Amino acid sequence: MVQVARGDVMSKVVIEVSPEVRIGAVITTDSVDRLHLEVGAQAVAIIKATEVIVGRG
């Protein structure tokens, strides 16, 4: 399931992988529109190891 917080230029997208695991990214709002991402949609996250930021929640 997808959550989207739209901005004028950049938007935050959160994909719920499981009830306890979420992956978030900031992408351009144009990309959100091009991918037709909206709240409740299904999406796939592709992770490139050199682009991952890990933190404690």
Jmol script that loads the backbone (N, CA, C; Angstrom):
load data "model"
ATOM      1  N   MET A   1       0.848  -1.173   0.000  1.00  0.00           N
ATOM      2  CA  MET A   1       0.000   0.000   0.000  1.00  0.00           C
ATOM      3  C   MET A   1       0.894   1.237   0.000  1.00  0.00           C
ATOM      4  N   VAL A   2       0.442   2.283  -0.673  1.00  0.00           N
ATOM      5  CA  VAL A   2       1.225   3.504  -0.848  1.00  0.00           C
ATOM      6  C   VAL A   2       0.581   4.663  -0.101  1.00  0.00           C
ATOM      7  N   GLN A   3       1.443   5.500   0.490  1.00  0.00           N
ATOM      8  CA  GLN A   3       1.029   6.787   1.045  1.00  0.00           C
ATOM      9  C   GLN A   3       1.827   7.850   0.298  1.00  0.00           C
ATOM     10  N   VAL A   4       1.197   8.971  -0.018  1.00  0.00           N
ATOM     11  CA  VAL A   4       1.867  10.035  -0.767  1.00  0.00           C
ATOM     12  C   VAL A   4       1.619  11.373  -0.093  1.00  0.00           C
ATOM     13  N   ALA A   5       2.704  12.110   0.152  1.00  0.00           N
ATOM     14  CA  ALA A   5       2.612  13.489   0.638  1.00  0.00           C
ATOM     15  C   ALA A   5       3.166  14.364  -0.481  1.00  0.00           C
ATOM     16  N   ARG A   6       2.251  14.959  -1.258  1.00  0.00           N
ATOM     17  CA  ARG A   6       2.641  15.715  -2.447  1.00  0.00           C
ATOM     18  C   ARG A   6       3.151  17.106  -2.100  1.00  0.00           C
ATOM     19  N   GLY A   7       4.177  17.505  -2.821  1.00  0.00           N
ATOM     20  CA  GLY A   7       4.681  18.864  -2.751  1.00  0.00           C
ATOM     21  C   GLY A   7       4.637  19.458  -4.149  1.00  0.00           C
ATOM     22  N   ASP A   8       4.980  20.722  -4.268  1.00  0.00           N
ATOM     23  CA  ASP A   8       4.973  21.358  -5.585  1.00  0.00           C
ATOM     24  C   ASP A   8       5.999  20.725  -6.521  1.00  0.00           C
ATOM     25  N   VAL A   9       7.188  20.437  -6.001  1.00  0.00           N
ATOM     26  CA  VAL A   9       8.270  19.892  -6.822  1.00  0.00           C
ATOM     27  C   VAL A   9       8.636  18.470  -6.406  1.00  0.00           C
ATOM     28  N   MET A  10       8.710  18.231  -5.098  1.00  0.00           N
ATOM     29  CA  MET A  10       9.103  16.929  -4.573  1.00  0.00           C
ATOM     30  C   MET A  10       7.969  16.363  -3.719  1.00  0.00           C
ATOM     31  N   SER A  11       7.870  15.044  -3.687  1.00  0.00           N
ATOM     32  CA  SER A  11       6.834  14.374  -2.898  1.00  0.00           C
ATOM     33  C   SER A  11       7.456  13.225  -2.115  1.00  0.00           C
ATOM     34  N   LYS A  12       6.882  12.945  -0.947  1.00  0.00           N
ATOM     35  CA  LYS A  12       7.329  11.812  -0.134  1.00  0.00           C
ATOM     36  C   LYS A  12       6.393  10.642  -0.395  1.00  0.00           C
ATOM     37  N   VAL A  13       6.969   9.505  -0.732  1.00  0.00           N
ATOM     38  CA  VAL A  13       6.205   8.291  -1.005  1.00  0.00           C
ATOM     39  C   VAL A  13       6.622   7.236   0.017  1.00  0.00           C
ATOM     40  N   VAL A  14       5.650   6.601   0.648  1.00  0.00           N
ATOM     41  CA  VAL A  14       5.922   5.530   1.608  1.00  0.00           C
ATOM     42  C   VAL A  14       5.188   4.282   1.136  1.00  0.00           C
ATOM     43  N   ILE A  15       5.940   3.191   1.002  1.00  0.00           N
ATOM     44  CA  ILE A  15       5.360   1.907   0.599  1.00  0.00           C
ATOM     45  C   ILE A  15       5.365   0.994   1.819  1.00  0.00           C
ATOM     46  N   GLU A  16       4.203   0.460   2.160  1.00  0.00           N
ATOM     47  CA  GLU A  16       4.105  -0.488   3.273  1.00  0.00           C
ATOM     48  C   GLU A  16       4.413  -1.879   2.743  1.00  0.00           C
ATOM     49  N   VAL A  17       5.558  -2.406   3.159  1.00  0.00           N
ATOM     50  CA  VAL A  17       6.005  -3.722   2.711  1.00  0.00           C
ATOM     51  C   VAL A  17       5.303  -4.820   3.505  1.00  0.00           C
ATOM     52  N   SER A  18       5.144  -4.592   4.798  1.00  0.00           N
ATOM     53  CA  SER A  18       4.407  -5.481   5.694  1.00  0.00           C
ATOM     54  C   SER A  18       3.866  -4.595   6.806  1.00  0.00           C
ATOM     55  N   PRO A  19       3.040  -5.129   7.693  1.00  0.00           N
ATOM     56  CA  PRO A  19       2.472  -4.269   8.744  1.00  0.00           C
ATOM     57  C   PRO A  19       3.518  -3.523   9.575  1.00  0.00           C
ATOM     58  N   GLU A  20       4.721  -4.064   9.682  1.00  0.00           N
ATOM     59  CA  GLU A  20       5.749  -3.420  10.501  1.00  0.00           C
ATOM     60  C   GLU A  20       6.907  -2.841   9.700  1.00  0.00           C
ATOM     61  N   VAL A  21       6.865  -2.951   8.374  1.00  0.00           N
ATOM     62  CA  VAL A  21       7.984  -2.486   7.544  1.00  0.00           C
ATOM     63  C   VAL A  21       7.480  -1.521   6.481  1.00  0.00           C
ATOM     64  N   ARG A  22       8.054  -0.317   6.492  1.00  0.00           N
ATOM     65  CA  ARG A  22       7.721   0.691   5.485  1.00  0.00           C
ATOM     66  C   ARG A  22       9.002   1.208   4.848  1.00  0.00           C
ATOM     67  N   ILE A  23       8.948   1.490   3.557  1.00  0.00           N
ATOM     68  CA  ILE A  23      10.074   2.068   2.831  1.00  0.00           C
ATOM     69  C   ILE A  23       9.631   3.432   2.320  1.00  0.00           C
ATOM     70  N   GLY A  24      10.425   4.455   2.599  1.00  0.00           N
ATOM     71  CA  GLY A  24      10.074   5.804   2.172  1.00  0.00           C
ATOM     72  C   GLY A  24      11.106   6.367   1.220  1.00  0.00           C
ATOM     73  N   ALA A  25      10.659   7.246   0.346  1.00  0.00           N
ATOM     74  CA  ALA A  25      11.554   7.917  -0.597  1.00  0.00           C
ATOM     75  C   ALA A  25      10.982   9.284  -0.934  1.00  0.00           C
ATOM     76  N   VAL A  26      11.872  10.192  -1.264  1.00  0.00           N
ATOM     77  CA  VAL A  26      11.459  11.494  -1.771  1.00  0.00           C
ATOM     78  C   VAL A  26      11.782  11.501  -3.254  1.00  0.00           C
ATOM     79  N   ILE A  27      10.745  11.668  -4.077  1.00  0.00           N
ATOM     80  CA  ILE A  27      10.914  11.684  -5.529  1.00  0.00           C
ATOM     81  C   ILE A  27      10.208  12.911  -6.088  1.00  0.00           C
ATOM     82  N   THR A  28      10.449  13.203  -7.347  1.00  0.00           N
ATOM     83  CA  THR A  28       9.798  14.367  -7.937  1.00  0.00           C
ATOM     84  C   THR A  28       8.296  14.127  -8.043  1.00  0.00           C
ATOM     85  N   THR A  29       7.546  15.188  -7.930  1.00  0.00           N
ATOM     86  CA  THR A  29       6.093  15.095  -8.074  1.00  0.00           C
ATOM     87  C   THR A  29       5.736  14.668  -9.493  1.00  0.00           C
ATOM     88  N   ASP A  30       6.546  15.069 -10.473  1.00  0.00           N
ATOM     89  CA  ASP A  30       6.336  14.598 -11.845  1.00  0.00           C
ATOM     90  C   ASP A  30       6.419  13.073 -11.912  1.00  0.00           C
ATOM     91  N   SER A  31       7.356  12.476 -11.172  1.00  0.00           N
ATOM     92  CA  SER A  31       7.475  11.013 -11.147  1.00  0.00           C
ATOM     93  C   SER A  31       6.264  10.372 -10.491  1.00  0.00           C
ATOM     94  N   VAL A  32       5.756  10.996  -9.423  1.00  0.00           N
ATOM     95  CA  VAL A  32       4.536  10.492  -8.772  1.00  0.00           C
ATOM     96  C   VAL A  32       3.399  10.452  -9.785  1.00  0.00           C
ATOM     97  N   ASP A  33       3.263  11.522 -10.558  1.00  0.00           N
ATOM     98  CA  ASP A  33       2.198  11.587 -11.563  1.00  0.00           C
ATOM     99  C   ASP A  33       2.423  10.566 -12.675  1.00  0.00           C
ATOM    100  N   ARG A  34       3.665  10.462 -13.156  1.00  0.00           N
ATOM    101  CA  ARG A  34       3.975   9.551 -14.257  1.00  0.00           C
ATOM    102  C   ARG A  34       3.734   8.096 -13.857  1.00  0.00           C
ATOM    103  N   LEU A  35       4.020   7.765 -12.580  1.00  0.00           N
ATOM    104  CA  LEU A  35       3.824   6.400 -12.088  1.00  0.00           C
ATOM    105  C   LEU A  35       2.402   6.147 -11.588  1.00  0.00           C
ATOM    106  N   HIS A  36       1.567   7.192 -11.617  1.00  0.00           N
ATOM    107  CA  HIS A  36       0.178   7.102 -11.140  1.00  0.00           C
ATOM    108  C   HIS A  36       0.128   6.610  -9.693  1.00  0.00           C
ATOM    109  N   LEU A  37       1.044   7.119  -8.863  1.00  0.00           N
ATOM    110  CA  LEU A  37       1.050   6.744  -7.449  1.00  0.00           C
ATOM    111  C   LEU A  37      -0.001   7.549  -6.714  1.00  0.00           C
ATOM    112  N   GLU A  38      -0.787   6.871  -5.925  1.00  0.00           N
ATOM    113  CA  GLU A  38      -1.813   7.525  -5.122  1.00  0.00           C
ATOM    114  C   GLU A  38      -2.042   6.689  -3.874  1.00  0.00           C
ATOM    115  N   VAL A  39      -2.653   7.274  -2.890  1.00  0.00           N
ATOM    116  CA  VAL A  39      -2.904   6.588  -1.624  1.00  0.00           C
ATOM    117  C   VAL A  39      -3.667   5.294  -1.877  1.00  0.00           C
ATOM    118  N   GLY A  40      -3.163   4.196  -1.322  1.00  0.00           N
ATOM    119  CA  GLY A  40      -3.826   2.907  -1.447  1.00  0.00           C
ATOM    120  C   GLY A  40      -3.384   2.083  -2.643  1.00  0.00           C
ATOM    121  N   ALA A  41      -2.637   2.684  -3.565  1.00  0.00           N
ATOM    122  CA  ALA A  41      -2.173   1.951  -4.746  1.00  0.00           C
ATOM    123  C   ALA A  41      -1.118   0.929  -4.335  1.00  0.00           C
ATOM    124  N   GLN A  42      -0.856  -0.025  -5.215  1.00  0.00           N
ATOM    125  CA  GLN A  42       0.232  -0.970  -4.991  1.00  0.00           C
ATOM    126  C   GLN A  42       1.434  -0.490  -5.785  1.00  0.00           C
ATOM    127  N   ALA A  43       2.623  -0.673  -5.224  1.00  0.00           N
ATOM    128  CA  ALA A  43       3.845  -0.240  -5.896  1.00  0.00           C
ATOM    129  C   ALA A  43       4.985  -1.171  -5.516  1.00  0.00           C
ATOM    130  N   VAL A  44       6.048  -1.085  -6.269  1.00  0.00           N
ATOM    131  CA  VAL A  44       7.247  -1.881  -6.036  1.00  0.00           C
ATOM    132  C   VAL A  44       8.394  -0.925  -5.753  1.00  0.00           C
ATOM    133  N   ALA A  45       9.211  -1.242  -4.758  1.00  0.00           N
ATOM    134  CA  ALA A  45      10.409  -0.450  -4.461  1.00  0.00           C
ATOM    135  C   ALA A  45      11.627  -1.218  -4.959  1.00  0.00           C
ATOM    136  N   ILE A  46      12.471  -0.540  -5.717  1.00  0.00           N
ATOM    137  CA  ILE A  46      13.738  -1.118  -6.163  1.00  0.00           C
ATOM    138  C   ILE A  46      14.830  -0.363  -5.419  1.00  0.00           C
ATOM    139  N   ILE A  47      15.659  -1.090  -4.701  1.00  0.00           N
ATOM    140  CA  ILE A  47      16.658  -0.463  -3.839  1.00  0.00           C
ATOM    141  C   ILE A  47      18.047  -0.695  -4.410  1.00  0.00           C
ATOM    142  N   LYS A  48      18.769   0.398  -4.621  1.00  0.00           N
ATOM    143  CA  LYS A  48      20.153   0.339  -5.072  1.00  0.00           C
ATOM    144  C   LYS A  48      21.032   0.530  -3.836  1.00  0.00           C
ATOM    145  N   ALA A  49      21.896  -0.422  -3.560  1.00  0.00           N
ATOM    146  CA  ALA A  49      22.655  -0.427  -2.306  1.00  0.00           C
ATOM    147  C   ALA A  49      23.405   0.873  -2.044  1.00  0.00           C
ATOM    148  N   THR A  50      23.896   1.533  -3.065  1.00  0.00           N
ATOM    149  CA  THR A  50      24.652   2.773  -2.863  1.00  0.00           C
ATOM    150  C   THR A  50      23.759   3.965  -2.577  1.00  0.00           C
ATOM    151  N   GLU A  51      22.459   3.805  -2.651  1.00  0.00           N
ATOM    152  CA  GLU A  51      21.523   4.899  -2.465  1.00  0.00           C
ATOM    153  C   GLU A  51      20.630   4.727  -1.239  1.00  0.00           C
ATOM    154  N   VAL A  52      20.944   3.799  -0.359  1.00  0.00           N
ATOM    155  CA  VAL A  52      20.111   3.538   0.815  1.00  0.00           C
ATOM    156  C   VAL A  52      20.654   4.302   2.025  1.00  0.00           C
ATOM    157  N   ILE A  53      19.775   4.957   2.760  1.00  0.00           N
ATOM    158  CA  ILE A  53      20.137   5.604   4.015  1.00  0.00           C
ATOM    159  C   ILE A  53      19.445   4.820   5.125  1.00  0.00           C
ATOM    160  N   VAL A  54      20.217   4.315   6.053  1.00  0.00           N
ATOM    161  CA  VAL A  54      19.671   3.493   7.132  1.00  0.00           C
ATOM    162  C   VAL A  54      19.661   4.303   8.420  1.00  0.00           C
ATOM    163  N   GLY A  55      18.574   4.220   9.155  1.00  0.00           N
ATOM    164  CA  GLY A  55      18.480   4.916  10.433  1.00  0.00           C
ATOM    165  C   GLY A  55      17.669   4.096  11.410  1.00  0.00           C
ATOM    166  N   ARG A  56      17.733   4.479  12.641  1.00  0.00           N
ATOM    167  CA  ARG A  56      16.934   3.814  13.668  1.00  0.00           C
ATOM    168  C   ARG A  56      15.663   4.598  13.877  1.00  0.00           C
ATOM    169  N   GLY A  57      14.540   3.894  14.011  1.00  0.00           N
ATOM    170  CA  GLY A  57      13.267   4.558  14.133  1.00  0.00           C
ATOM    171  C   GLY A  57      12.735   4.654  15.452  1.00  0.00           C
TER     172      GLY A  57
END
end "model"
wireframe off; spacefill off
backbone 0.3
color backbone group
